[in-house]
Amino acid sequence: MDNKSEFISSHGRALLNRRDFLRQSGMTLGGIALTQLLAQDGLLAADNITVSGKAPIRPEIDPDNPYLPRSPHFPAAAKQVLVIYCPGAVSHVDTFDYKPELTRFHGQKPPGIPAVTFEGPTGNIAKPFWDFKPRGKSGKMVSDLLPNLGGLVDDFSFVHSLHTQTSAHPQGENFFNTGFTMEGFPSFGGWVTYALGTENQELPAFVAINDPRGLARSGKNNFGSGFLPASYQGTDFNAKNPPANLARPDKYTASDDKRTVDLLNRLNAKHLEKYPDDADLAARIASYELAGKMQVSVPDMMDLAREPESIHKEYGTDSGTDLKREYAKNCILARRLVEKGVRVVQLFNGSDPSGGNGITNWDSHSDILKTHAMQAEIMDQPTAALIKDLKRRGLLDQTLVVWCTEFGRMPFLQANGTGRDHNPDAFTCFLAGAGVKKGFSYGESDDFGHKAVIDPTSVYDFNATILHLMGLDHERLTYYHNGLERRLTNVHGQVVKEVMV
């Protein structure tokens, strides 16, 4: 085909000759290159707005010191956040969401019950497996499964109308902790530390205290940094397993160690001077420097033997099963981290069932009486002690506590007659501490706890509310990635101001 040849449509009309095709292609490629250069310099208009129409508020980050404390978007109610996450889906109708109609219709199958749910055919309505009683001055109804947490209801703000996008555990964990069902997005803790840094430069800004039995189903994605700089991923350790490689070899003295670290810092600084715009390199060096500081700070932090006997007794490190004692130690560690100013602490009560033997989390498709009872025995006393201890030390005045799970469980049994299936349409979480109303309940599920019906609250709304309490506008906390202004709440979310003081 010569330069005068034309592309002909099926109607016989000339669409484009070769000369025009090459000219327009060249212009298009030039435009793409110009767009890339403008984006790199932050000069694109699209780089300065979000889908909400609000301009993003970029944190001023020193790449050499990515953990330095930064100001919130507006005055914050909470300076720190402690997330107590229970993988496996805690049954709201057996814990915090009292539904008398379940007792009335026990053993029946009224109209409206679906024939099949996530894991198969459904059975009959089942009353709560534990009795509910009024607790505290507020008279909040809580089941006997969690008597210790039940005794603290006057400090809690419950959200009974949560709903989520998925009924699968891995995707549910991803969605709750990152705002997306897919992997590869920053976790809640990553967003907060990216925005705010941390007060304590000797400890990580974000610590994930995993269950003694191992990681939850979505593993490190639950506390990862996604496409944010690697500095903002959670540091993973617990009371049983301290961070790796912190111990100094016996043949080296503290003086040897200091000289080595000083030399390494000088070499790293010179290397960074050659690549001043390499954020990944800066993040990697900052992580190494933090690891060096942690050689001193973490062993002291993890020396739980220094805690008085009364604290060990209150948390339960001296009673119950091995798993309960280990989780209780994790709770003491969580309090110590909060006490030292760590910005985000994420405490897990449950792990991936493939990572161990027996019952490993709250998933209860069969024999819920056994599975939930075992998990509650591990979680209840230590978690209640942790919240009481934070309050006693005045730390709840600046710390937001979030107790949560990825979704709820059905008000009816599975066909096996002993377990409850996944319920993404209604579940309960609670908040406590800085900026939160006490002895308060928001939203309702229907008479059976099947669907959220009054003030339905999405996970986007819940996360937007937590960010707001930390002084962050969820619509303006963004990060430009792959041509989009990404955020924890995607393009959704409304702050639930009703739970705030």
VENKA-V581799 format. One record per pair of residues at least 24 apart in sequence whose ideal C-beta (glycine too) atoms are under 10 Angstrom apart, sorted by the first residue. I is the first residue (numbers start at 1). GAP is how many residues later the second one is. Records with the same first field share a line. If there is no record, write none. Layout:
I: GAP / GAP
This chain:
35: 448
39: 441 / 444
40: 237
42: 438
44: 436 / 439
46: 434 / 437 / 438 / 439
47: 431 / 433 / 436 / 438
48: 432 / 437
49: 429 / 436
50: 425 / 426 / 427 / 428 / 430 / 434 / 435 / 436 / 437 / 441
51: 424 / 427 / 433 / 434 / 436 / 439 / 440 / 441
52: 421 / 422 / 423 / 424 / 426 / 433 / 435 / 437 / 439 / 440 / 441
53: 422
54: 419 / 421 / 422 / 424 / 431
55: 420 / 421 / 423 / 430
56: 417 / 419 / 420 / 421 / 422 / 423 / 424 / 429 / 431
57: 138 / 415 / 416 / 418 / 419 / 420 / 421
58: 137 / 418 / 419 / 420 / 421 / 422
59: 134 / 135 / 136 / 137 / 138 / 413 / 418 / 420
61: 133 / 134 / 136 / 168 / 170 / 171 / 218 / 221
62: 135 / 220 / 224
63: 166 / 168 / 209 / 213 / 214 / 215 / 216 / 217 / 218 / 219 / 220 / 222 / 223
64: 204 / 205 / 208 / 212 / 218 / 221 / 222 / 225
65: 132 / 136 / 166 / 217 / 221 / 224
66: 127 / 128 / 131 / 132 / 139 / 163 / 164 / 165 / 166 / 213 / 216 / 217 / 219 / 220 / 221 / 224
67: 126 / 129 / 130 / 131 / 132 / 133 / 134 / 136 / 137 / 138 / 139 / 164 / 165 / 219 / 220 / 222 / 223 / 276
68: 128 / 129 / 130 / 131 / 133 / 137
69: 127 / 128 / 129 / 130 / 131 / 132 / 136 / 272 / 274
70: 123 / 124 / 125 / 126 / 127 / 128
71: 124 / 125 / 126 / 400
72: 120 / 123 / 124 / 395 / 396 / 398 / 399 / 400 / 401 / 405
73: 122 / 123 / 394 / 395 / 397 / 398 / 399 / 400 / 401 / 403 / 404
74: 394 / 397 / 398 / 399
75: 396
76: 120 / 322 / 324 / 358 / 359 / 391 / 392 / 393 / 394 / 395 / 396
77: 320 / 321 / 323 / 356 / 357 / 358 / 359 / 391 / 392 / 393 / 394 / 423 / 424
78: 318 / 319 / 320 / 321 / 322 / 323 / 353 / 355 / 356 / 357 / 358 / 388 / 390 / 391 / 392 / 393
79: 117 / 119 / 120 / 259 / 262 / 264 / 316 / 318 / 319 / 320 / 321 / 355 / 391 / 392
80: 112 / 116 / 118 / 119 / 257 / 258 / 259 / 261 / 262 / 263 / 264 / 265 / 310 / 315 / 318 / 319 / 320 / 321 / 353 / 354 / 390
81: 107 / 108 / 111 / 115 / 125 / 257 / 261 / 262 / 263 / 264 / 265 / 318 / 319 / 320 / 321 / 350 / 352 / 353 / 385 / 386 / 388 / 389
82: 127 / 249 / 252 / 253 / 255 / 256 / 260 / 262 / 263 / 264 / 265 / 304 / 305 / 308 / 313 / 314 / 317 / 318 / 319 / 320 / 321 / 350 / 351
83: 93 / 94 / 104 / 105 / 106 / 109 / 125 / 139 / 140 / 251 / 261 / 262 / 263 / 264 / 265 / 317 / 318 / 319 / 320 / 321 / 383
84: 125 / 247 / 250 / 261 / 262 / 263 / 264 / 265 / 295 / 299 / 302 / 303 / 317 / 318 / 319 / 320 / 321 / 345 / 346 / 348
85: 88 / 91 / 92 / 103 / 123 / 126 / 131 / 137 / 138 / 261 / 262 / 263 / 264 / 265 / 317 / 318 / 319 / 320 / 321 / 344
86: 125 / 130 / 261 / 262 / 263 / 264 / 275 / 276 / 289 / 293 / 297 / 317 / 318 / 319 / 320 / 343
87: 82 / 83 / 85 / 86 / 89 / 124 / 128 / 129 / 130 / 131 / 135 / 261 / 262 / 263 / 264 / 265 / 266 / 273 / 274 / 275 / 276 / 288 / 318 / 319
88: 81 / 84 / 85 / 128 / 129 / 261 / 262 / 263 / 264 / 265 / 271 / 272 / 273 / 274 / 275 / 276 / 283 / 284 / 287 / 317 / 318 / 319 / 321 / 334
89: 75 / 78 / 80 / 83 / 84 / 261 / 272 / 273 / 274 / 275 / 316 / 317 / 318 / 319 / 320 / 331 / 332 / 333 / 334 / 335 / 338
90: 55 / 56 / 259 / 260 / 271 / 272 / 273 / 274 / 282 / 285 / 286 / 289 / 313 / 314 / 315 / 316 / 317 / 318 / 319 / 337 / 338 / 339
91: 37 / 38 / 39 / 52 / 54 / 271 / 273 / 277 / 280 / 281 / 314 / 317 / 318 / 319 / 320 / 328 / 329 / 332 / 336 / 337 / 358
92: 66 / 68 / 70 / 313 / 315 / 316 / 317 / 319 / 331 / 334 / 335 / 336 / 337 / 353 / 357
93: 33 / 34 / 35 / 36 / 39 / 50 / 315 / 316 / 317 / 318 / 319 / 327 / 330 / 333 / 334 / 335 / 352 / 355 / 356 / 357
94: 32 / 33 / 34 / 35 / 36 / 38 / 49 / 50 / 51 / 52 / 270 / 274 / 275 / 278 / 282 / 314 / 315 / 317 / 326 / 355
95: 33 / 35 / 37 / 47 / 48 / 50 / 51 / 54 / 55 / 267 / 277 / 281 / 310 / 313 / 314 / 332 / 333
96: 36 / 44 / 45 / 46 / 47 / 49 / 50 / 53 / 54 / 57 / 60 / 62 / 63 / 64 / 307 / 331 / 332 / 333 / 334 / 345
97: 31 / 35 / 44 / 45 / 46 / 61 / 63 / 64 / 311 / 314 / 329 / 330 / 331 / 344 / 347 / 348 / 352
98: 30 / 34 / 35 / 36 / 42 / 43 / 44 / 45 / 62 / 351
99: 26 / 28 / 29 / 33 / 42 / 312 / 346 / 347 / 348 / 349 / 350 / 351
100: 27 / 28 / 32 / 41 / 347
101: 24 / 26 / 310 / 345 / 346 / 347 / 348
102: 24 / 25 / 26 / 309 / 310 / 345 / 346 / 347
103: 24 / 25 / 28 / 29
104: 343 / 344
105: 306 / 307 / 342 / 343
107: 306
108: 304
109: 303 / 304
110: 302 / 338
112: 334 / 336 / 338
113: 297 / 298 / 299 / 335 / 337
114: 296 / 298 / 307 / 336
116: 299 / 305
117: 50 / 293 / 295 / 297 / 298 / 303 / 304 / 305 / 306
118: 48 / 49 / 50 / 51 / 247 / 289 / 292 / 296 / 303 / 304 / 305 / 306
119: 48 / 246 / 247 / 291 / 295 / 296 / 297 / 300 / 302 / 303
120: 245 / 294 / 295 / 296 / 301
121: 293 / 294 / 295 / 300
122: 288 / 290 / 291 / 292 / 293 / 298 / 299
123: 287 / 289 / 290 / 291 / 292 / 293 / 294 / 295 / 296 / 297 / 298
124: 288 / 289 / 291 / 293
125: 285 / 286 / 287 / 288 / 323 / 325
126: 242 / 284 / 285 / 286 / 287 / 288 / 291 / 292 / 293 / 294
127: 284
128: 283 / 321
129: 235 / 239 / 240 / 243 / 244 / 289 / 291
130: 239 / 242 / 243 / 246
135: 304
136: 302 / 303
137: 301 / 302
138: 300 / 301 / 302 / 303
139: 300
140: 299 / 300 / 301
141: 300
143: 229 / 233
144: 232
145: 224 / 227 / 228 / 230 / 231 / 232 / 234 / 235
146: 226 / 230 / 233 / 234 / 235 / 237 / 238
147: 229 / 233 / 234 / 237
148: 168 / 228 / 231 / 232 / 233 / 234 / 235 / 236 / 237 / 239 / 240
149: 227 / 230 / 231 / 232 / 234 / 235 / 238 / 254 / 281
150: 230 / 234
151: 233 / 237
152: 231 / 232 / 235 / 236 / 239 / 278 / 280 / 286 / 287
153: 277 / 279 / 285 / 286 / 287 / 288
154: 284 / 285 / 286
155: 232 / 233 / 236 / 241 / 246 / 275 / 276 / 277 / 278 / 281 / 282 / 283 / 284
156: 231 / 245 / 247 / 274 / 275 / 276 / 277 / 280 / 281 / 282 / 283 / 284 / 285
157: 272 / 273 / 274 / 275 / 276 / 278 / 279 / 280 / 281 / 282 / 283 / 284 / 285 / 308 / 339 / 341 / 342 / 343 / 344
158: 245 / 270 / 271 / 272 / 273 / 274 / 281 / 282 / 283 / 284 / 285 / 341
159: 245 / 268 / 269 / 270 / 271 / 272 / 281 / 282 / 283 / 284 / 293 / 296 / 298 / 302 / 303 / 306 / 337 / 339 / 340
160: 248 / 266 / 267 / 268 / 269 / 270 / 281 / 282 / 283 / 284 / 285 / 289 / 292 / 294 / 295 / 297
161: 265 / 266 / 267 / 280 / 281 / 282 / 283 / 284 / 290 / 291 / 292 / 293 / 294 / 295 / 296 / 297 / 300 / 335
162: 242 / 243 / 245 / 246 / 262 / 263 / 264 / 265 / 266 / 267 / 280 / 281 / 283 / 290 / 294 / 295 / 296 / 297 / 299 / 300
163: 244 / 245 / 260 / 261 / 262 / 263 / 264 / 280 / 282 / 288 / 289 / 293 / 294 / 295 / 296 / 298
164: 242 / 243 / 244 / 258 / 259 / 260 / 261 / 262 / 263 / 294 / 295 / 296 / 298
165: 242 / 259 / 293 / 294 / 295
166: 240 / 241 / 256 / 258 / 293
167: 239 / 240 / 243 / 254 / 255 / 256 / 257 / 258
168: 49 / 238 / 239 / 254 / 256
169: 47 / 48 / 49 / 183 / 184 / 192 / 193 / 194 / 237 / 238 / 253
170: 46 / 47 / 48 / 49 / 51 / 52 / 182 / 236
171: 46 / 47 / 235 / 253
172: 45 / 46 / 233 / 234 / 235 / 250 / 252 / 287
173: 43 / 44 / 45 / 46 / 48 / 49 / 179 / 232 / 233 / 234
174: 43 / 44 / 47 / 48 / 232
175: 43 / 231 / 232 / 249 / 283 / 284 / 285 / 288
176: 42 / 46 / 228 / 229 / 230 / 231 / 253 / 283 / 286 / 287
177: 39 / 41 / 44 / 45 / 46 / 47 / 169 / 227 / 229 / 282 / 286 / 311
178: 40 / 43 / 44 / 45 / 46 / 48 / 285 / 310
179: 280 / 281 / 284 / 285 / 295 / 307 / 308 / 309 / 310 / 311 / 313 / 314
180: 41 / 46 / 306 / 308 / 310
182: 39
183: 35 / 36 / 37 / 38 / 39 / 41 / 43
184: 37 / 40 / 42 / 43
185: 36 / 39 / 40 / 41 / 42 / 43 / 296 / 301 / 302 / 303 / 305
186: 35 / 37 / 38 / 39 / 40 / 41 / 42 / 43 / 46 / 47 / 293 / 295 / 300 / 301 / 302
187: 31 / 33 / 34 / 35 / 36 / 37 / 38 / 39 / 41 / 45 / 46 / 47 / 157 / 159 / 301
188: 34 / 35 / 46 / 156 / 158 / 214 / 275 / 278 / 279 / 282 / 300
189: 33 / 34 / 35 / 36 / 43 / 44 / 45 / 154 / 155 / 156 / 157
190: 33 / 34 / 35 / 36 / 37 / 38 / 39 / 40 / 41 / 42 / 43 / 44 / 154 / 289 / 298
191: 34 / 35 / 37 / 41 / 153 / 272 / 276 / 279 / 281 / 283 / 286 / 287 / 288 / 295 / 296 / 297 / 298
192: 40 / 151 / 152 / 274 / 275 / 278 / 279 / 280 / 285 / 296
193: 32 / 35 / 38 / 39 / 40 / 41 / 149 / 150 / 151
194: 31 / 34 / 35 / 37 / 38 / 283 / 285
195: 37 / 148 / 272 / 275 / 276 / 277 / 278 / 281 / 282 / 284
196: 147 / 148 / 274 / 275 / 276 / 281
197: 34 / 35 / 146
198: 142 / 143 / 144 / 145 / 146
199: 141 / 142 / 143 / 144
200: 93 / 97 / 137 / 139 / 140 / 141 / 142 / 143
201: 88 / 89 / 92 / 96 / 140
202: 88 / 91 / 92 / 94 / 95 / 96 / 98 / 99 / 138 / 139
203: 32 / 87 / 90 / 91 / 94 / 95 / 98 / 133 / 134 / 137 / 138 / 139 / 140
204: 27 / 29 / 30 / 31 / 32 / 33 / 39 / 83 / 86 / 87 / 89 / 90 / 93 / 94 / 133 / 138 / 139 / 140 / 141
205: 26 / 27 / 28 / 29 / 30 / 85 / 136 / 137 / 138 / 139
206: 25 / 26 / 27 / 28 / 29 / 136 / 137 / 138 / 139 / 140
207: 27 / 28 / 29 / 30 / 31 / 36 / 91 / 94 / 126 / 127 / 130 / 131 / 135 / 136 / 137 / 138 / 139 / 140
208: 25 / 26 / 27 / 28 / 29 / 30 / 136 / 137 / 138 / 139 / 140
209: 25 / 26 / 27 / 28 / 29 / 30 / 118 / 120 / 121 / 122 / 124 / 125 / 128 / 136 / 137 / 138 / 139 / 140
210: 24 / 26 / 27 / 28 / 30 / 31 / 120 / 136 / 137 / 138 / 140 / 141
211: 27 / 29 / 112 / 115 / 116 / 119 / 136 / 137 / 138 / 139 / 140 / 141 / 144 / 145 / 149 / 150 / 167
212: 26 / 27 / 28 / 29 / 110 / 111 / 112 / 113 / 114 / 115 / 117 / 118 / 136 / 137 / 139 / 144 / 166
213: 110 / 113 / 114 / 135 / 137 / 138 / 139 / 140 / 142 / 143 / 144 / 145 / 146 / 147 / 148 / 165
214: 27 / 134 / 136 / 137 / 138 / 139 / 140 / 141 / 142 / 146
215: 133 / 136 / 137 / 140
216: 132 / 133 / 134 / 135 / 136 / 139 / 144 / 145 / 190
217: 133 / 134 / 135 / 136 / 137 / 138 / 143 / 144 / 146 / 189
218: 134 / 188
219: 132 / 133 / 136
222: 124 / 126
223: 121 / 123 / 125
225: 58
226: 253 / 255 / 260
227: 252 / 253 / 254 / 255 / 259
228: 51 / 55 / 251 / 253 / 258
229: 50 / 51 / 53 / 54 / 55 / 57 / 58 / 250
230: 49 / 50 / 52 / 53 / 54 / 56 / 57
231: 48 / 49 / 51 / 52 / 53 / 54 / 55 / 56 / 59
232: 51 / 112
233: 50 / 54
234: 110 / 111 / 112
235: 52 / 55 / 56 / 59 / 63 / 107
236: 110
237: 57 / 61 / 64 / 65 / 93 / 96
238: 64 / 88 / 89 / 91 / 92 / 95 / 96 / 109 / 110
239: 63 / 65 / 78 / 86 / 87 / 88 / 89 / 90 / 91 / 92 / 93 / 94 / 95 / 97
240: 62 / 86 / 87 / 89 / 90 / 93
241: 61
242: 52 / 56 / 57 / 59 / 60 / 91
243: 48 / 51 / 52 / 55 / 56 / 59
244: 47
245: 46 / 49 / 50
246: 45 / 46 / 48 / 49 / 50 / 51 / 52 / 53 / 56
247: 48 / 52
248: 47 / 48
254: 41 / 42
257: 35 / 38 / 39
258: 34
260: 32
261: 27 / 28 / 30 / 31 / 32 / 34
262: 30
264: 24 / 25 / 28
265: 24 / 27
297: 43
300: 36 / 40
301: 32 / 35 / 36 / 38 / 39 / 41
302: 27 / 30 / 31 / 34
303: 33
304: 24 / 25 / 26 / 28 / 29 / 32
306: 30
307: 25 / 28 / 29
311: 24 / 74 / 78
312: 73
313: 72
314: 67 / 68 / 70 / 71 / 72 / 74 / 75 / 78
315: 66 / 67 / 68 / 69 / 70 / 71 / 73 / 74
316: 61 / 62 / 64 / 65 / 66 / 67 / 68 / 69
317: 65 / 68
319: 62
320: 57 / 58 / 61 / 62
321: 53 / 56 / 57
322: 56
323: 26 / 33 / 35 / 36 / 37 / 51 / 52 / 54 / 55 / 56
324: 50 / 53 / 54 / 55 / 56 / 57 / 58
325: 53 / 57
326: 52 / 56
327: 48 / 50 / 51 / 52 / 54 / 55 / 56
328: 50 / 51 / 53 / 54 / 55 / 57 / 58
329: 53
330: 52 / 56
331: 48 / 50 / 51 / 52 / 53 / 54 / 55 / 56 / 58
332: 50 / 53 / 54 / 57
333: 53
334: 48 / 49 / 52 / 55 / 56
335: 50 / 51 / 52 / 54 / 55 / 58 / 60 / 64
338: 48 / 51 / 52 / 55 / 57 / 58 / 60 / 61 / 63
339: 50 / 51 / 54 / 56 / 60
341: 57
343: 127
344: 126
345: 54 / 56
346: 56
347: 35 / 36 / 39 / 54 / 56
349: 26 / 27 / 29 / 30 / 31 / 33 / 34 / 54 / 56
350: 25 / 28 / 29 / 55
361: 44
362: 43 / 44 / 47
363: 46 / 56 / 59
364: 45 / 50 / 54 / 55 / 56 / 57 / 58
365: 44 / 48 / 49 / 51 / 53 / 54 / 55 / 56 / 57
366: 47 / 48 / 50 / 51 / 52 / 53 / 54
367: 49 / 51 / 52
368: 41 / 45 / 46 / 50 / 51 / 52
369: 49 / 50
370: 48 / 49
371: 47 / 48
372: 37 / 47 / 48
379: 24
387: 45 / 46
390: 42 / 43
391: 41 / 42
395: 38 / 39
396: 36 / 37 / 38 / 40
397: 36 / 37 / 38
398: 35 / 36 / 37
399: 33 / 34 / 35
400: 31 / 32 / 33 / 34 / 35 / 36 / 65 / 66 / 69 / 70
401: 29 / 30 / 31 / 32 / 33 / 35
402: 27 / 28 / 29 / 30 / 31 / 34 / 60 / 61 / 63 / 64 / 67
403: 25 / 26 / 27 / 28 / 29
404: 24 / 25 / 26 / 27 / 55 / 58 / 62
405: 24
406: 53
407: 52
408: 37 / 41 / 42 / 44
409: 40
410: 38 / 39 / 40
411: 34 / 35 / 36 / 37 / 38 / 39 / 40
412: 36 / 38
423: 26 / 27 / 28
424: 27 / 35
425: 24 / 25 / 26 / 27 / 28 / 31
426: 24 / 25 / 26 / 27 / 30
427: 25 / 32
428: 24
429: 28 / 30 / 33
430: 69
431: 31 / 34 / 35 / 38 / 65 / 68 / 69
433: 36
434: 35 / 36 / 67
435: 30 / 33 / 34 / 35 / 36 / 64 / 65 / 66
436: 29 / 33 / 63 / 64 / 65
437: 61 / 62 / 63 / 64
438: 63
440: 58 / 59 / 60 / 61
441: 58
442: 54 / 56 / 57
443: 53 / 55 / 56
455: 41 / 43
457: 37 / 39 / 41 / 42
458: 31 / 34 / 35 / 36
459: 30 / 33 / 34
460: 27 / 28 / 29 / 30 / 31 / 32 / 33 / 34
461: 28 / 31 / 32 / 33 / 34 / 35
462: 27 / 31 / 33 / 34 / 37
463: 24 / 25 / 26 / 27 / 29 / 30 / 32
464: 24 / 25 / 28 / 29 / 30 / 31 / 32
465: 28 / 29 / 30 / 31 / 32 / 33 / 34 / 35
466: 29 / 30
467: 26 / 28
468: 25 / 27 / 28 / 29 / 32
469: 26 / 30 / 31
